[in-house]
Amino acid sequence: MSPDDARLRACEHLVATAVVDALAGEGTARVSVAALLADAELRSTDFALLGLGSLDWMQVATRLESETGVELDDEVLTDPGRRCLLGWSGCLFTAGALVGTA
């Protein structure tokens, strides 16, 4: 696996973990981190359709920005087609987040 592939996977895992934690906090966790990472349909599903309200996914965004030092683009926050695991992890990756690569 190339360093870029490893960094992208780390970004995906970070987003998936934050989303599942938020779902668990709301008592609506219907998916595990492993399932979210493995399922192509879930990876592109709007967080709202997974059960997160707007305040919930904004808290997830704040957590990710704090953990990575990277600000998520407005487009991935507001566009339901990009407000998903693939959209947010891709944004973190493109912005240069260096999660899990130490």
C-alpha positions in Angstrom: 0.0 0.0 0.0 1.4 3.4 -1.0 1.8 6.2 1.6 -1.1 8.1 0.0 -3.3 5.0 0.1 -2.5 4.5 3.8 -3.3 8.2 4.5 -6.6 8.0 2.7 -7.5 4.9 4.6 -6.6 6.6 7.9 -8.8 9.6 6.9 -11.7 7.2 6.1 -11.2 5.4 9.5 -11.2 8.7 11.4 -14.4 9.9 9.8 -16.1 6.5 10.2 -15.2 6.4 13.9 -16.4 9.9 14.5 -19.7 9.2 12.7 -20.3 5.9 14.6 -19.5 7.6 17.9 -22.0 10.3 17.2 -24.6 7.8 16.2 -24.0 5.8 19.4 -24.2 9.0 21.4 -27.7 9.6 19.9 -28.7 6.0 20.6 -29.1 5.4 16.9 -26.0 3.4 16.1 -27.1 1.0 13.4 -23.7 0.5 11.9 -20.2 -0.4 13.0 -17.0 1.3 11.9 -16.1 -1.9 10.0 -19.4 -2.0 8.2 -19.3 1.6 7.3 -15.9 1.2 5.8 -16.7 -2.0 4.0 -20.1 -1.1 2.5 -19.9 0.9 -0.8 -23.4 2.2 -0.4 -23.0 3.3 3.2 -19.7 5.0 2.3 -21.6 7.4 0.0 -24.8 7.7 2.2 -25.6 11.2 3.5 -25.0 11.3 7.2 -28.5 12.6 7.7 -29.8 9.3 6.2 -27.7 7.4 8.7 -29.5 9.1 11.5 -27.4 12.2 12.3 -29.2 15.6 12.5 -27.5 18.8 11.4 -26.2 19.6 14.8 -24.8 16.0 15.1 -22.9 16.1 11.9 -21.6 19.6 12.7 -20.2 18.2 15.9 -18.6 15.5 14.0 -17.1 18.1 11.6 -15.8 20.1 14.6 -14.3 17.0 16.1 -12.5 16.1 12.8 -11.2 19.6 12.3 -9.9 19.6 15.9 -8.2 16.2 15.5 -6.7 16.9 12.1 -6.1 20.6 12.0 -7.8 20.7 8.7 -11.0 22.6 8.0 -13.7 20.8 6.0 -14.8 22.6 2.9 -18.3 24.2 3.0 -19.3 22.0 0.0 -18.9 18.7 1.9 -20.8 20.2 4.9 -23.8 21.4 2.9 -24.1 19.1 -0.2 -26.0 15.9 0.8 -24.1 14.1 -2.0 -20.8 14.9 -0.4 -21.9 14.9 3.3 -20.8 11.3 3.6 -17.8 9.1 4.5 -16.3 9.4 1.0 -16.8 13.1 0.8 -15.4 14.0 4.1 -12.5 11.7 4.1 -11.6 12.8 0.6 -11.7 16.4 1.7 -9.4 15.7 4.6 -7.1 13.8 2.4 -7.0 16.5 -0.3 -6.4 19.2 2.3 -3.4 17.3 3.6 -4.6 15.8 6.8 -1.8 13.6 8.2 -3.8 11.2 10.3 -2.5 7.8 11.2 0.7 8.1 9.3 3.2 8.7 12.2 
